[in-house]
Amino acid sequence: MKNSLIAEQLRQLPNSPGVYLLKDAMGNILYVGKAANLRHRVRSYFTAGQKMTPKLQRMVARLSEFDFFVTGSEQEALILELNLIKRHRPRYNVRLKDDKTFPYLKIDFNDEWPRVHITRRLEEDGGRYFGPFASARSVRQTLKVIKGIFPFRSCSRTITGTDSRACLDYDIHHCLAPCIGVASKEEYAEVIKQVILFLEGKQELVIKELESKMNRAAGALNFEQATLLRDQIQAINRVIEGQRIATKVRGEQDVIALASDKDQAYVQVFFIRGGKLIGRESFVLQGTRSEEPPQIMTSFIKQFYSSSPYIPPLLLLQYPVEDTTIIENWLQSKKGAKVHIQVPRRGSKRQLVNIVAENAQQGLEQLKIKRLAAPAALAEALAEIKRELHLPRLPSRMEAYDISNIRGTAAVGSMVVFDNGRPKPAHYRRFRIKTVSGADDYAMLHEVLKRRFKRSSKASDSWAILPDLILIDGGKGQLNAALSAIGESGVKSVPTISLAKENEEIFIPRRSEPIILPRSSPGLQLLQRLRDEAHRFAIGYYQRIRKRETFASALDTIPGIGPKRKRALLKQFGSVQGIRQASEEELATTKGMTQSLAKRVKEYLGDAG
């Protein structure tokens, strides 16, 4: 037990639902959690032999006291937990990055002539709110789209209808100009109604109403008005086309998936209304190290929907949430209607979740690249690599090498180059393994490095440029193979290291123990990106070789089809499958082919089936 105070507190804990706050010796709140049973949950942090993640172990080591609140139910505990996390932002809780108040679009019905504007305050004031949006940029873009379609006012004038002239928005048909009395309150209210339907995803209803008005205007020979309404309809249709998704999902739902890496997670939310993707937002969560995906998903759902003015009847999730029933009941109390949480396993709903998950993964990768590509971040990463690896100079040019093969077949090697921390694809090189048979990665790596550095002494192009650092994908064995090859090539010493994937250990020559950099280290992240790029480049080349050899092997068994005819057939039909699907007549028209050879090809390859 940590101290007598905690021991006494633990003895007095009630068997009630509630919220607890774990604190360090300075009184700083480390973690806020909810519990169905405070006594059982809080005591678990102090039970000897309790299995804990490294993150929890670090937190418990700093824990000196705790506080708690008793609530009437688990749902009340959930709400209190959310408020306390938002207020205190404890270090060990999963939390939305930069958790300031979300931006929303608001339609203020306290105004006789409502405007649509951006706000960060969600209030019970009779206004209509849409959001939350992930950023001010995102909400501004949405406002720009609807302003380009619907002629509502964006000014803050007091509307009397007696102003002498309207602003430019009226001249370009972006406002009905109630300020000069052109539009009645009823006409203006109709525009606001259409804006609301549009933001709710009910664009078809808007189009139906606009088409009706357009036809009436045309029938009354008011062709200018009819043209403006036609342009509105076309603009809405363009938005709708961009919202169509390749799945058959009906109704209203939010689809949520995430991708996590180290201490952050990237969450993507698709808003589906009426089978259309009316919007999507992405959010970054911090403090996710050692957290499992369901825990991250649970934290996001609670934080996001605590600030959301609208909750759909269905949430489709990539991972299950903890305390599903409690969260569903909480969402239901906010919505005033049933809310279901599903983790689909098959069908169109699963297909949609997979689409969102792919977007989340791509978003995370782009986020990492953007952060690492910032000039200051690159300079810091390169300086750290030089310092931690004891390099003689800054590693301006870094080369990474990887081998790709399956049991020695179609073995290839890759060389990628980063110049001042950025990829330089023009200097990438591929190697087809020539002298090694069987699955011997060390020998293959030795061959690739030897060939690369033998060329350096004879070339006058990029081959002649020696790197400041060589990175090998692997451990000590791969590093030794590389050093041997470089030594035999006769080049001057080049700093060489290897990076082992499992624990991200860095091995350097003449040192038995690996160098371990923190996972948050910009230098390590740059080396990881370099290593991963070499792996990606090698895999891509390997797959091309395998595909080409698979095509070739099927044709090699056919008598009379030599290299020239094989190339001609593949050029004409693209693949063995394409050749198989072609008719005898089509095969016979290929350069170098005859009717009898075409018949033989069909006999050997068979029909497409």
Number of C-alpha atoms within 10 A of each C-alpha: 9 12 9 9 12 17 14 10 14 17 10 10 17 13 14 18 23 26 27 22 21 24 21 17 10 10 12 16 21 20 23 25 21 26 22 18 17 23 19 15 17 21 15 14 17 16 10 8 7 9 11 13 12 11 14 15 13 12 18 18 10 14 23 17 20 20 12 16 15 20 18 10 14 22 23 17 22 22 17 19 23 18 15 17 20 16 10 13 20 20 16 19 19 26 23 22 14 11 13 9 13 20 23 27 22 20 22 17 14 10 11 12 19 18 17 21 17 17 16 15 12 21 10 8 9 10 14 17 24 19 19 22 22 17 14 14 11 18 23 16 11 15 15 11 14 18 17 16 18 21 21 27 24 14 14 7 9 11 16 10 15 11 14 8 12 16 14 11 16 17 11 9 15 18 24 22 25 22 22 16 17 13 15 14 11 9 13 20 16 14 17 22 12 19 23 19 15 19 17 17 23 17 24 16 13 21 20 12 14 18 17 12 16 22 16 14 17 14 11 10 11 13 14 12 15 21 14 13 22 18 13 20 22 14 16 21 15 11 15 16 11 11 17 13 14 12 15 12 18 13 12 20 23 21 26 28 25 28 21 21 14 13 15 21 28 24 26 24 23 23 21 24 22 16 19 25 20 21 18 17 17 20 19 21 23 20 20 22 18 14 19 11 19 15 16 28 24 18 20 23 16 18 20 13 15 16 14 17 16 14 19 19 17 16 20 22 27 23 20 18 22 14 11 14 13 15 22 17 17 21 24 17 13 16 15 11 12 13 20 17 19 16 17 17 11 10 11 15 20 18 17 24 25 17 17 23 23 16 21 24 20 14 19 23 14 12 14 14 15 11 13 22 15 12 12 10 17 19 18 15 21 21 17 18 22 18 14 12 15 12 16 10 14 18 21 16 19 24 25 26 29 27 27 24 21 10 12 16 15 20 26 25 27 27 26 27 24 23 15 16 25 18 18 13 12 9 16 17 17 16 20 17 21 12 8 16 14 13 14 14 21 17 18 30 26 21 21 24 23 20 15 18 21 18 13 17 15 10 11 10 9 11 16 15 14 18 18 19 20 22 26 27 23 23 20 19 12 23 24 18 19 28 21 13 22 22 15 14 18 12 14 9 11 15 20 24 24 28 25 18 14 8 9 20 18 24 26 21 14 6 8 9 10 17 14 13 17 10 14 10 13 22 26 22 18 22 23 18 19 25 24 18 21 26 21 16 21 25 19 13 20 25 15 12 17 15 13 14 14 13 17 17 11 12 24 14 13 17 11 14 19 12 12 10 16 20 15 15 22 18 11 16 17 13 17 20 14 13 24 20 18 17 13 19 12 15 24 18 13 16 13 14 18 15 14 10 18 21 15 17 22 19 12 14 17 12 13 11 5
